[in-house]
Amino acid sequence: MTSFELRVADPADAPRIALWMQRPHIVRWWQQDWCVERWAQEIERQVAGEHSTPYVVAVDGEEFAYVEVYRVRHDRLAKYYVYGEDDRGVHVAIGDVSRVGRGLGKQLLRSLAEQVFLAEPACAQVVAEPDIDNVPSVRAFTAAGFVQHGELRLPEKTALLMVRTRAAQGGMTCTT
Ligand SMILES: CC(C)(COP(=O)(O)OP(=O)(O)OC[C@H]1O[C@@H](n2cnc3c(N)ncnc32)[C@H](O)[C@@H]1OP(=O)(O)O)[C@@H](O)C(=O)NCCC(=O)NCCS
């Protein structure tokens, strides 16, 4: 049973997030290898706005991942499927290379979806739009109970729309 701790990111986290975003396994899919200052501004912008909330995630007391949870109705994704008013979307990046590919990602995504459902009673779906070629990501979302709902032609990629419903809860135990 793995416990994850999430805290809202702060501009002071920008140096580490900027470093994580330069990692080859992340930059390939996120393409946000920005400088520290831009990340500080980005975090400030997100925290002040309605669109998206940035989080730093810890396991066993060690921070290892960066996550964004966004309101689909304020996101570009709203143009690409028939969204629910309270749908949430997630972006995830495991920055600590020593923790990649060890089963944490799928547990984190399951835990994240369950936390969103708990915190947002009106939210019926948590979604994601991984690149169709991002095999670890698609597999991690699938293992976390997300189901493929077809392809999306986004400007920079062909993505899979992956949808997690409340009904998909259960299965692997994961507390947060
Ligand atoms: C995507 C990501 C969160 C997945 O987390 P992870 O801890 O590395 O993945 P897991 O160890 O939980 O494995 C998830 C699944 O992918 C498979 N997998 C992991 N690494 C893989 C690889 N390099 N190639 C193929 N499959 C792989 C695992 O076998 C597992 O599949 P299974 O459940 O069917 O056995 C993580 O790799 C990451 O941060 N990647 C960079 C950023 C990114 O791509 N974010 C997603 C953008 S939408």
The ligand as a Tripos MOL2 file, in Angstrom:
@<TRIPOS>MOLECULE
LIG
   48    50     1     0     0
SMALL
NO_CHARGES

@<TRIPOS>ATOM
      1 C1          4.3230    8.1520  -17.4230 C.3       1 LIG1
      2 C2          4.8400    7.9000  -16.0160 C.3       1 LIG1
      3 C3          4.0490    8.7720  -15.0210 C.3       1 LIG1
      4 C4          4.5660    6.4270  -15.6920 C.3       1 LIG1
      5 O1          5.0410    6.1680  -14.3950 O.3       1 LIG1
      6 P1          6.0870    4.9570  -14.1130 P.3       1 LIG1
      7 O2          6.2200    4.8500  -12.6410 O.co2     1 LIG1
      8 O3          7.2970    5.1800  -14.9280 O.co2     1 LIG1
      9 O4          5.2980    3.7190  -14.7240 O.3       1 LIG1
     10 P2          4.9390    2.3600  -13.9640 P.3       1 LIG1
     11 O5          6.1990    1.7510  -13.4590 O.co2     1 LIG1
     12 O6          3.8270    2.6100  -13.0050 O.co2     1 LIG1
     13 O7          4.4450    1.4770  -15.1870 O.3       1 LIG1
     14 C5          3.2270    1.7290  -15.8180 C.3       1 LIG1
     15 C6          3.0760    0.7480  -16.9500 C.3       1 LIG1
     16 O8          3.9570    1.1080  -18.0260 O.3       1 LIG1
     17 C7          4.8520    0.0360  -18.3100 C.3       1 LIG1
     18 N1          6.1320    0.6560  -18.5720 N.ar      1 LIG1
     19 C8          6.8880    1.3820  -17.7220 C.ar      1 LIG1
     20 N2          7.9830    1.8160  -18.3410 N.ar      1 LIG1
     21 C9          7.9210    1.3420  -19.6040 C.ar      1 LIG1
     22 C10         8.7570    1.4620  -20.7430 C.ar      1 LIG1
     23 N3          9.8790    2.1850  -20.6900 N.pl3     1 LIG1
     24 N4          8.3490    0.8770  -21.8840 N.ar      1 LIG1
     25 C11         7.2100    0.1800  -21.9520 C.ar      1 LIG1
     26 N5          6.3710    0.0280  -20.9020 N.ar      1 LIG1
     27 C12         6.7330    0.6010  -19.7560 C.ar      1 LIG1
     28 C13         4.8510   -0.8220  -17.0660 C.3       1 LIG1
     29 O9          5.1780   -2.1630  -17.3590 O.3       1 LIG1
     30 C14         3.4200   -0.6760  -16.6190 C.3       1 LIG1
     31 O10         2.5720   -1.4630  -17.4200 O.3       1 LIG1
     32 P3          1.6490   -2.6220  -16.8150 P.3       1 LIG1
     33 O11         0.8720   -2.0270  -15.6670 O.co2     1 LIG1
     34 O12         0.7820   -3.0110  -17.9620 O.co2     1 LIG1
     35 O13         2.6200   -3.6640  -16.3490 O.co2     1 LIG1
     36 C15         6.3710    8.1990  -15.8890 C.3       1 LIG1
     37 O14         7.0980    7.2680  -16.6550 O.3       1 LIG1
     38 C16         6.7560    9.5990  -16.3160 C.2       1 LIG1
     39 O15         6.7170   10.5300  -15.4980 O.2       1 LIG1
     40 N6          7.1320    9.7630  -17.6000 N.am      1 LIG1
     41 C17         7.5520   11.0550  -18.1370 C.3       1 LIG1
     42 C18         6.4540   12.0710  -18.2360 C.3       1 LIG1
     43 C19         5.2600   11.5600  -18.9760 C.2       1 LIG1
     44 O16         5.3480   10.8590  -19.9720 O.2       1 LIG1
     45 N7          4.0850   11.9440  -18.4420 N.am      1 LIG1
     46 C20         2.8100   11.5680  -19.0050 C.3       1 LIG1
     47 C21         2.3430   12.5970  -19.9370 C.3       1 LIG1
     48 S1          0.6100   12.3640  -20.2490 S.3       1 LIG1
@<TRIPOS>BOND
     1     1     2 1
     2     2     3 1
     3     2     4 1
     4     2    36 1
     5     4     5 1
     6     5     6 1
     7     6     7 2
     8     6     8 1
     9     6     9 1
    10     9    10 1
    11    10    11 2
    12    10    12 1
    13    10    13 1
    14    13    14 1
    15    14    15 1
    16    15    16 1
    17    15    30 1
    18    16    17 1
    19    17    18 1
    20    17    28 1
    21    18    19 ar
    22    18    27 ar
    23    19    20 ar
    24    20    21 ar
    25    21    22 ar
    26    21    27 ar
    27    22    23 1
    28    22    24 ar
    29    24    25 ar
    30    25    26 ar
    31    26    27 ar
    32    28    29 1
    33    28    30 1
    34    30    31 1
    35    31    32 1
    36    32    33 2
    37    32    34 1
    38    32    35 1
    39    36    37 1
    40    36    38 1
    41    38    39 2
    42    38    40 1
    43    40    41 1
    44    41    42 1
    45    42    43 1
    46    43    44 2
    47    43    45 1
    48    45    46 1
    49    46    47 1
    50    47    48 1
@<TRIPOS>SUBSTRUCTURE
     1 LIG1         1 GROUP 0 **** ****
